[in-house]
Amino acid sequence: MAPLIEVRNLSKSYGSHLVLDNISFGFEEGQIIGLLGPNGSGKTSLIKILVGLINDYSGDALIDGQRPGPYTKSLVAYLPEKTYLPEWMRPVDAIEFFSDFYADFDKQKGFRMLDTFELPRRQIIKSMSKGMQEKLQLMLVMCRNARLYILDEPLGGVDPAARAFILDTIMKNHPAGSTVLLSTHLINDVERIFDSVLMIGRGHVLIKSGVDELRRDGRTIEDVFKEVFKYAWQVN
């Protein structure tokens, strides 16, 4: 089976700073993939390349065999790390906007999920807490019937009590057979849902593996992460 996500000899620099150094990997469809690495490891740059927001790189980044463009964007539902909805919008406005913009958006599901997330339909986004805004953006993404969901730190602004609920929302609302690529620092909270992990650091792929293989000796994914990235907390 051809990979849904395929990266070949991909490099990305910001001036003289090389963030991604000739990396290659691929993932078949139907997995939940953890994208893990310390701050500055290139996770968000990789995500922005895959969704077509960064174009000045070398190598190939392919979704379903195609470089980022109109076709791949029709397959991908993307949740960025930062809030992007206009402050004047209300949740009802955001649902109408997504319904007009994405052919695969389920409008009725959107209204049901507003109630599930306990988000007031007519409260302006500017007056919402960061956690409420992140819940709104997540539910909008999960109301699309996409083949690939790319989520950049979806749990960053929510309290620990809400994380399990949000993870369950992701698990229950991505269509059967679809793929989720989830970038996070909260490994202990999230690792239970992963099928595979990709760890990147200092510009390179350090681990690409199924979670069962990594856990074979009794370690958790967080244990493996700490071992692989010990250097990130070392002082020269």
N, C-alpha and C positions, 0 to 999 in steps of 0.2 A: 504494500500500500504506500502510495506517495505521501510524504509528510504534508500536513496542513501548514505548519510553520517550518520554513527552511532558511537558514542563515549560512552564507558561504563567504569565507574570507572577508568578513566585515570589519572595517576600521573607521573610527570617527575621532577627530581631533577638534579641540577648541584652541586655536592658535598653536602654540608649541606643546600643549598638554594633550597627550594621547589617552583617550578615555576607553576606547575599544580597539584592541590590537589583533586584527586578523582572526577574529573568532568565527567558528563554524559549529553548527548544531542543527538538529531537526527534531520535530515532535509530530507523531501521528495524531489524527483526530480522535476526540472522545476522552481526553484526559483533563485532570485538574493539575496544573503545573505551578509549583512554587518558584518564583524568581527571587533569589536571595543574594544578599551581599551587603557590605558595609556602606555607609554614606559615601558618595563619590565614586562608587564602583562602576557606574555606567548603566544602572538598571533603567532609570528614567530615559536616558538617551536611547537605549535599545528600544524601549517601548515607543518613543516618539518616532523612531525610524520605521518600526513595524506599522504604525498607524498613519504614516505619511506626513508627519509634522516636521521632520528633519529630512532634508534631501541632499545635503552636502557631505556625503560619505563615499567610501570606496567599498567594493564588494557587492554582494547581493543579499537582500532581505525579501523573502518571498512568502506570500500568503496564498495557498492553493495554487502554487506555481507561478503567481503573478507578482510583479513589483507593485508597491503601494500606489493606488490610483482609484478611480471610481469603482472598478469591480471589487477590489479588496475592501474598500470602505463600506460596500453594501453587505459584506459578510461579517464585519467587525463591529462590536459594541464596545466603546472605550470609555472608561472612567478615569479621568486625570486626577493627579494628586491634589490640585488646587481647585477651589470653587470657580466655576465659569459662568454660571447663570446670572443674568442681569439682576441687580438688587431690587428693581421695581416689580419683578415678576412675583406671582403667587403660585403655589403648586398647581392650581387649576390652569393657569396660563402656561406653565412648563409642560403639562400634559398635552395641551392643545398644540403647542409648538412642536413637540416631539412627534405627535400624531401627523402633523402636516409635513414634517421633514423626513421621517423614516417610514417607508412602506411596510416594514415589518413590526411597527410599534403597535402593541395591544392596548388601546385606549381604555377599555373597560377594566382590564387588569390593573392599569395605572390607578384608576380611582379606587379599586378594591385595596391596593397596596398602600395608598394614602391612609386608609382607615387602619390597616394592619400595623403601619408604622406610627400611628397616632400623630399624624401631621395635619394641622389645620389647613383646610383647602384654600382659605382666602387670606392667610397671613402672608404679608410681604416677606420676601427672602431676606431683605436687609435686617429685619427684626428677629430673624431666627438665630438660634445658637449655632456654633460651628458643627456640632454633632447633628442637629436637625438638618442643616444644609447638606451634610454628607449623606445622611439617610435618604434625602430627597433625590440626590444625584444617583445614588446606588439603585434606588427603585426604578428610576427612569431608564437606566441602562438595562436592568434585568427584565423590563417589560418589552424589550426587543426580542424578536425571534431570530437571533443571530447564530452563526456557526462558531464564532470565536469571540469570547469576552475577555478583554484586556483591562485589568483592574490595578491601578497604581495606588497602593496604600489605602485600601477601602476602609480600614479600621483605625486610621490615625487619630481621628478626633472624637471617637466615641469612648464611653466609659467601659470598664471591664464587664459590667453586667450586661451590656448591650451587644458585646462581641459575639457571643454564642448565638443570639437571635439573628444577627446579621449573617453569620456564616450559614445558619440554617436557611435563611432567605436565599442566599446564593445557591445552595445545594438544591433547594426545591424549585427554583425558578429558572435555572438554565435548562434548555431543552435536552432531551435524551440524545446522546451522540454528539453534542456540542463540546467545545473545548474552552477551558478557563485558564488564562495565564494571570497569576496573581502575584504582585510584588508586595512584600511586607517585611517589616522588622519584628513583628509580633509572632515569632515562629511557634512558640509554645501554645499560643491560642489557636493557631491555624493549621498546624501540621497534620492534624487528624483528617483533614479533607484532601490532602495531597495524594496524587498517584505517582508523580515524578517531581524532581527538583532540579533546578539549574542554578548553580552557585557561580557568580562571577566576581572577580576581584583583581585589582591592578591591571585591568584591561584584558584579562584572559578568562576563559571558561575553566574553572577549577574542578567542578563536579557536575556531571550530567548523569542522573541515575534514577531508577525506580525506587520508591521509598522502602519497599520490602527488602531490597538488597542492602540498603543503608542500615536498616534496623535489624539485620540478621544476627548481629552480635549483642543485641539488647540495648543498643544506644538509641536515643531519640534523634530526630532531625536537628533539634537545637544543640545537642551534644556534638554532632558532626560539624555544625556551623561554627561553634566555638573553637573546635580543634582546627578547622581549616583556616579561620580568620583570626587566629591568635595575634598575628602581626598588627591587626588594626588597633589593638589596645596597648601595643608596646611603644615605649618611648626610646628613641634613638639616643 
